[in-house]
């Protein structure tokens, strides 16, 4: 009898302990519900599959991308702002703003009115003359000392390419300023020749539309002048650096001798009073000795 009571008491105590343990776990909230082995395996398989899909997306072939941007959720777009990070830099082509290219600065001309392509003229006297001619062509008032003034042809009878060049035309080491024009394709003539002497400007030649100068291939300077159909002259000079010196001249004077209008002189450019009569053949033979150079002028006004 006592044995049965002891066994019953032990059984009751075990039941009481079992009930107490289960209740404590439920009340603390720390009890874990065990999962069957099959359910745990399925969960791990799903996680591995999701990871593989994510890594596959990162390594997709770039050529298969469309380049289109998907819209991000608002919370993801604003994550940088909430974290305090500055906005990311956006390339110009994505932002829609084209980069601004600064224009190249053109070099300033060294003299007033001079184009960038022209060579610089160092002589200040020549610079002033070139500037004065440009103003004259533009119709502006020009005040120049009378002895240094330029040809009236520049005012009244400009040809195809009115221009200038600076060159030592007689080889004495001093550069001259030569102002001239182009008539037609090959006819180049000179109106003015300026040079320097003793630090001062000297005008060595002054021509106009019917009194034109030419540079010859033999180093001489020629002049063609005319006062009408019955009177003209063809004169040839040396240039000593400041002055022209007559060497010889062919004069055509139909008023003096209509039957034989050709004359030769070493004293005068145009006066046949004391000149020697010559035949036309003799006159033309002398004239043929002087071949004119074709000159290249820098235009005062850019050619359009």
C-alpha positions, 0 to 999 in steps of 0.5 A: 500500500505504501509502495503504491502511494509513493509511486503515485506521489512521484508521478504527481510530482513529475506531472507538476514539474512538466506543467510548470516548465511549459507554462514558464516558457509560454509566459516569457515569450522565449519559447521557440516552435520547432520546424519540421526538417522538410520545412527548414530545407525548403526555406534554405533552398528559396534563399539560395535561389534568391541570392543566385537571381540577384547575382545573375542580375548584377552580371547581365551582359551590358549589351542586353541592357536597354539603357532606360532608367527605371523609376526608383521608389521615393524612399530610395531616391531620397536616401542620400538627402536623408543621410546628409550626402551631397547630390551625385554629379550628373554627366552633361549628356544625362543632365541635358546641359551641353558643355559651354566652349569658350571661343578662342580669343583672336590676337589684337592687331598691332595697328589701328584698322589692321587685320590679324593676317597682316604683317606688323609694320614697325615704322610709326610713320608708315603706320600713320600713313596706312591708317590715314588711307584706311580712314580716307577709303572709309570716307572719314576726314583725313588731315595730313601734311601736304608734303606727305599726302598720298595720291589723289587716285586713292580718293577718286579712282581706286582700282581692283586691289588698292593696297601697300607693301613695305620692302627695301626696293633698291637694296640700300638697307632702308625699307620703303612704303609702297602704295599701289593698285591692281588693274585687271589680273596682271597690271599692278601699278604704284601711286606713292613711294615713301622712305626714311631719311635722317629719321624723317619721312620722305615722299619719293614718288607721287602718282595718279591715274594718268601718272603711274609708276612701276617697278622694273625687273632690272631694278629701275623705276618706270613712269607712264604719263599722259595728258591726252591722246596726242601726248604721253611719256615713258620715263625710266629712273634710278632710285638713290634712296630718297629721290628718283633720277631720270635716265631716259625717256620716250616722249610721244608728242603729236602736237609738236610733229604729227608726222613724226611724234616720237622723241627721245630725251635724257633731260626731261620726262615729257618735254619734247622741245629739246628732245631727239626725234626717233622712229617708232621702232627705235622708241619701242625697242628702248621701251622693251628693255624695261619689263614691269614686275607683277606686285602683290599688295596687302589690301587696305580693305579686306577682300570679300 
